[in-house]
Amino acid sequence: MIVIKQNPEKDVYRNLLDLSFEICDQFHLVLRKDMGPLTTYEPILKRLENSLIVMKEESEWASTILGSGQTALVYYYRTDANANKVLTEVTNSLYDWVQPHLPEDLSFFKQGKEWLVTISHEKESYIYTEDEYEIKKVMGIKGLKLEIDR
């Protein structure tokens, strides 16, 4: 596991997203129903609509397990050019993906397995890979502060 030690911002954020889109085939965004009106997010959801695979009401996603019967709306998307463009135009920081400003916990998946997992409100993120090529590519992102935890 690779621990991201500092919020990826600006070029570091864009380069991390580009690599995530290269390696992964899906990502998700989460809307917690207990965090205010969901209509606030309609503009970004509309922009991502063509990349949407499915929306599920779930109590568990890559970085969180809710308790006591709570659920959230989890939107799963393809990693395509449209989605990459939207994610880089909406913000320039990985930890900006937190309600009430944006959907939460942008996380990426490679063949159904968690690859980049973000807990935005905790300012935590992790990359799960043992692939040496992927590790080399992640380590090559200039300005990305990392710690490898093996």
N, C-alpha and C positions, 0 to 999 in steps of 0.2 A: 504494500500500500504506500502511496505517495501522499503526504500531507502538504496541502498548500498553506504556507505560513503567513501570507499577507494577501490582502484583497487584490486580485488581479484587476487593474484599471487601465483604461486607454489602450495603447498598443498591446500591452500584455494581455488584456481581456480579449481583444480582437484576435490575437494570435492563438490564445488558448481555445477560443471558439472555433477558429479555422481548423485547428488540429482535431477538436472534438467532432466536427462535422466530417472530417476526412476519415476518422477511425470508426465512428459510431453510426448506427442507422436510425436511431430514435432519440428523442428527448422528451421530458415532461415538464409541465408547469402546473402549479397547484393553486386553487382558490379555496381558501378556508371560508366556510359559510358563516362562521361566527366572528368574522373580522370586518363587518360592514357591508354596504350594498354592493352586489356583484355587477351591477350595471356599469360601474366605473371602469370595468375592464373590457367592455364591449369593443372599443376601438382596436386594442391590440389583438383580441381574439378574432376580430373580423380580418385583420391583416394576415393572420396566421391560418385562416380558414382553409386555404388550398393545400396546406401541409398537414392538416389534421388527419390522424388515423382514427382515433376514438376518444371520447370523453367518458370516464367512469366515475361513479360516486363510490369512493373508497375510504376506509378508515386507516389505511396504511399505504405508504409510498416510499421511495428510495431512502429518505432521510428521517421519516417520522412514523410513529404508530400512535394514533389517537386512542383515548380511553373512553369509557362509559357511553358507547353507542354513537359517538360523534363521527361524522363523515365530512369529506371535502370533495370538491370536483377536481379530478386529476385529468389533465388534457395531455394526450400522447400525440407527438408529431413526428413526421419524417424529417430527417436531416437533409433538406434540399436547399437550393440556392435562395428561394424565397424566404424560408425560415431564417437562414443565416443573416440575410439582409435585415430582416425585422429585428432580430436579437441585437444586432450591432447598431441599429439606428435608434432603438428605444432607450438604450442606456449604454454607458461605457464602463460599467463596473459589475463584477459578478455578484457582489453582495447587495446590489440595488434590487435584486429579485426578491422583494419582501413586501407583503401587504402593509399598509393600504395603498402604496404607490404603484406597485406592479404585482403580477402573480408571484407566487413564492417558489423557492427551492428548485431552480433550474438544474436539472440533472440529465445526464446522457447515458445511453445504453448501447452496448455492442452485442448484437445477436441475443437480446433479451437479458443480458447481464449488466449490472451496474458498472459504469466505467468512471464517470465524473459525478460525484454525489455532493450536493450543496445543501447546507443548512444555513440559509441566508441570515435569519435573525440571530443566530449564534456566531456568525462570521466564521464558519467552518466549511472546509471542502476537502475532498479526498479523491484520489484517482486509484482505481483498483485495476492493476495490470501486472502481469509477470512477464509480458512480452518485451524482450530486450530492445527491439526496434522502437516500440511505443515509449518505453522509458527514456531512450536516447532522444526521441523527438520532444518529449515533455521537458527533459532537462535542457534541451536546446532553446527553449523559449526565453529570450533575453528579458531579464527583469523579474521572472517568475521565481518567487521565494519558496523553496521546497525543502522537505525533509523526507528521506526514505525510511520507512518503518517496515523492516522485514521480519 
